[in-house]
Amino acid sequence: MTIPHRLVGTGAHKVLVLHDWFGTSAGWGPFPDYLDGSAFSYAFLDYRGYGDRKDVAGAYTLAEIAEDALALADQLDWPEFSLVGHSMGGKAVQQVLAQASGRVRKLAGLAPVPAGPYPMDADGEALFYGAAEDRAKRYEILDLVTGRRAGRVWLDLMVDRSLELSTREAFGGYVRDWATADLVDRVAGNQVPVRVFVGEHDLLLTAEAMRATFLAHYPNAEVTELPGSGHYPMHETPVALAAALEAFLGE
């Protein structure tokens, strides 16, 4: 199976990039425009049921995302690579690490979901698990994670794109997996260099939450808080995100 993808750059340092629950390989806003393509090669992947692979059926799990990411790396002839994942993709890159630790140079999480189960109360489950079929719930989630600071036009655009570019089955399937999967025993103690980037206005995946999870799981992990951003720094502060990310990857 040939896996469609988007490539940015031709540099020697190879990087697999995994998108969030609402996104696609093309849904990174202006952020890719500010990446250093002379130093890095970035491959942006769509999950099954999303974007250019919307018509590809699947189990809609993190394990499946990891299998496809590794298949893409093989397709590109990348024996070694770094990983970048946003939100749900931040948990998916940890699944890739668990399956192919020896191939990973560095791991960067952008407002990433931690490796353990994501705790939700009854209201949270109703909101997140109901979002596949309810536009208003998708809007509420995006408004919440951006600190209730984003304008209606951007929120509507993000919701409309998620509805257009993903299937209901995929959207509903992935949330149940990323919220419940427990990867802690498979990644804890891994020596890979890890950097976690969180927006200061993210109301859910906070710097405090990252210190209690990522820094507890990975001996070589650090947290960087991004001023002026919520959960979507690739849209909210893309220039600062690109600079901070590549400073880490290039260390």
N, C-alpha and C positions, 0 to 999 in steps of 0.2 A: 504494500500500500504506500503510494507516494503521498506525503503529507504537505499540503500547501502551507505557506508561511510568508512572512515579510522579513526581508533582510535589510538592515541598516549598517553600512560600513563594510570595510574590507580589512580591518586591522587584525593583528596576530592574536589578540586576546579574544577568545570566543565566549559569547554570553547567550544563554537561553533565557527568554523572557516570558513569564506566564501571567496572564491577565486576571482580573478580579471577577467576581460573580456577575456583575452588571456589564462587563466589558467584552472586548474582542481584541484581536491582534491589531486592528486599526483604531481602537478606541482609547489611545493614549494621549489625545489632545496634541499640543505643540511640542511635547517633551522629546519625541524622536528627532526633531529638527535641531536640537541642541546637543546631541551626542557626538562624540569624537570618532568619526568613522575611519580615521587614519590609524588609530590605536586599537580600536575594538571592532568586532563584528557581532551584531546583535540579531538574533533570530526570534521573531515574535510569532508565537503559536496560537492558533484557535483550538479550543476544546471541541469535542464532539457535541453537536447540537448548537454550535455558535459560529457566527461570522461566515467565513468561506467554507466551513464544515457543518453548516446548519442542517444539511440533509443527511449527515452521517449519524446513524443511531449508535447508541452505546449504553453502557451500564451507568454512566455519569457519576464516576467515583474519582477520588484522588489517585488511586492506584492506576486507573486507566489513563488519567492525565500524565502520570509519570511514565507509563509505558510508551505513550505517544511522544512525549518529550525526548525520551531516550532513542526512540526510533528516528526522530527527526535529527538528533545529533549524529546517529549512524549514517543517515541519508546525506548529511552535510560533510561526512568524514571528519567529525570532531571527536577525537578520542578523549579530550579533556576540555572542560568548559567551566565557566562560572554560572551561577544561577541568580536571577532576579525575579521576584514574585510579588504581586500586589494583592493584599487582602486575602481572599481565598487562594489566589496564586502563591501567596506567602506560605500557606500550609502545603500546597502542592509541591513547591520546591523542596520542602523538607521530606516529602514522600520520595522525590527523586534522589535526594541525598541518602535516604534509607536504603534504596534499591541499588545505588551505584556510587557509594561513597568515594571509591578510589578514583573516580573520574572528575570530581568536583574540586575546583581551585578555591573559589570563594562563594559565599551565599549572602545575598542581600534581600531583606524583606522590607517592602514598602507598606506601612500600616498593615502588617501581616497577622493573619490568624495564627495563634500559637499551636504547638504540636499536640496538646491535649484536647479533650472534649471542650467545646465552648459552652459555658453555663448559660442557660436561659430560664427565666421564670415562665409561668403560663402565658403572660402577656407577650413576652418576647417570642415564644414559640408561635403564638398566633400571628404575630407580625411577620416573622421571617418565613415560617412555613406556609403562610397564606399569600405571600407575595407573588408566587408563580401565577396566580389567577386573579390578582387584585392590583390594578394600577395604583390606587391610592396608597396601598401598603408599600409599594416600591418607592413612591415619592417620599413617604414618611421616613423610610430607612435612609435614603440619600440625604434628606434634610437633617436627620439626626446626626449622621456620622460626619457631616461637614460643619457641625456646630451651630446649625440653624443660622448660617451666615450667607449661604448662597442665594442668588436671585431665582425667581420663579422660572425665568426663561431657560437658564442652565439646567435646573432640576427637571423641567419638562423635557428638554432635549435628551438628557441622560435616560430618563424613563422611556421615552418614545424609542430611542435606539435599542434599549434592552429588549423591549417588546418586539421590535422588528427583527433584531439580529440574533435572537435565541429562541429555541422552542420552549414551550411551557414545560414539557417533560424534562428537558435538560436542566432548566432553571430550578425546577422543584426537586430534581434528583440530586444535584450537586449540593444544595444547602443541607440536605439531610445527612450527606456524607461528611462535608467539612465541619459541620457542627458537632458530630458525634465521634468521628474517627480519633483514635488515640495512638499517636506515633511516639510518645515520649520514650518508651523503653527502647525504641529502635534508633533514636538519635541522641539520647542523653550521653554526654561525655565525648561526643565527636569533636575532634580537634580543628575542624575546618574554620577558617576566619569568617566570622559572621558580623554583619552590621545591620541594625534595624533602624529604619527611618520612620518617624511618626510625626504627624502634624500636631501642633500645639492645641488646635481646636477640635481634634477628633474626640468625640464624647464617649466612644466605646473602646477603641484600641489605643490606649493611652501609653505614655512613656512609663508610668508606674506599672501598668499591666505587663509591658515588655520586660521590665526589670525582674518581675516576679516569675516570668516564664522563660523567655529566650536566654537571659543571663544566668538563669538557674540550670538550663539544659546544656548550654554550650560554653566551654571554658574560655574560648577566644571570641566572645561576643561583646559588642558595644552598642549603645543606643544613641542615636542622634535625633534631637527634636528639631523640627523644621518650623521656624517662625512664620506666621501668616498663613498657615495651611491647616486644613482639616484632613479628611480621609483620602482626598484626591490630589496630592501634590503635583502629579503630572499635568493637572489642569490648573490648579490654584497657584503653584509656584514652580513652574517647569524649569526655569533657568537655574534656580538654586538647587533643585533636585538633581538635575543632570550633573552639575558641578560636584555636589557632595557625593553622589554615587560613584562617579569616575575617579574622584580622589581616593575613595576606598578601594575600588577595583584595581587602581594603578599603583597602590602601595607596594 
